[in-house]
Amino acid sequence: MKKILILIVAAAVYLHYYPSPQLNAWWEEQKTAIDNKFNDVMDTKARVSPSKLLSVMAGDLRKASKNERAYIEQLTESRDNIRNYYNEYCSTGKHNRRLSKNLQLNLCSNIEQHRLY
């Protein structure tokens, strides 16, 4: 038992003072995988429905064009669509050519406000 403990401490000290980029990448990958599994297991599944975005943005959608409304309705079909849109346009600040700038800003702020991403 003492030998195993000494081996673990020696490995930890060695890795602390002589880190390896490949080992650090592997460690971060494993840590991320474990976090994702833990979040999946412990998730309460209590979320706002993606269609809530349509009801919240009803005033903005009245002013929007037919193509913009259709695009937003397509986005609200699933949480994955909203998450992909948020990661691609809202978090990066990139402009979506299918929406006007004001509508995109309102859409991003509503997604953040209701934590739909």
N, C-alpha and C positions, 0 to 999 in steps of 0.2 A: 504494500500500500504506500509506503514511504517512497519507494522507487518511482511509482507512477506519479505521485505528487511532485517529486523532484524533476521528473521528465517534463511535466506540464509547465512548471515554473521556468525551467530552462528554455523550453520552446517559446514561451511568452516573452521572456527577456530577449532572446535572440531576435524574434520577429519585431519587437519594439525598437531595437537599436539598428537592425539591418532589414528594413522593410523591402519587400519585393513588389514591383508594380503588378505583376501577374497575380500574385497572391492577394493583393489588395483589391484588384478588380473582381477576383473570384469571391472574396469575402463580401464585398458590396452587393454582388449579384445574389448570393445566398441570403444575405440579410433582407434584401428587397423581396425575394421570393417568400421568405418566412413571414414578413410583415403582411404581404398580400394574402397569404393563406390565413393568417390570424384574423385579418380584417374580414375575410369572407366568412369565417366561422363565427365570429362575434358580432356580425352585422345584425342590426335590428330590423332592417328592411323597411323602416319608417321613413318614407321620402315623399316629397311633393311630386305629384304627377307631372310629366312633361307637358300635358295639355293645359296645365295651369298657366303656362307662358302665353297661350293664346288668349285666355280670359284677362290676364293682366295687361296685355298689350292691345286690347280691343280698340282703344281710342287711337293708338298709333296706326293700327292696321286699317282703320277706315280711311286714313289719308294716303295709305300706301297704294302702289299700283297692283294690278292683278298678279303680275309675275312675282312681286315681292311677297304678297300674301301666300301664294302657292308655295314659294320657297320656305317661308317660315312654317307653314303647315307641314311641309315635308320634314323639316327639322324636328318638329314636336312629335313625330311619330314614335321616337324611342329616345331613351336616355343616352344611348351610344351616339346617336346623331348629334345631340346637343353637346356631349362631351367632346366629340371630334371638332365640332364647330368652335367651341370655346378654346380648345387647345390651338387650333390653327389660326383663328382670327382675333379673339378677345385677348388672350394672354400675350400674343406677340404684337398686337397693335396693327396688324396688317389689314388693309382695306379689302372688303369683299365686293367684287364688282356687281354682284347680283342685288345688293342692297344699297340704299342711300346712306350717306355717312351718319346722319342723325338717327336713322332707324337702326343702324348697326350699333351705335353707341347705346341707344335705349335697350336694344336686345341684350347686349353684353351686360349692362347694369342690372337688368332684370334677372338674367341667368345667375349673376353673382349674388344678388339680393336673396333669391330663393334657393341658392346652392343647388342648382340643377346640374352642375357639371360633374 
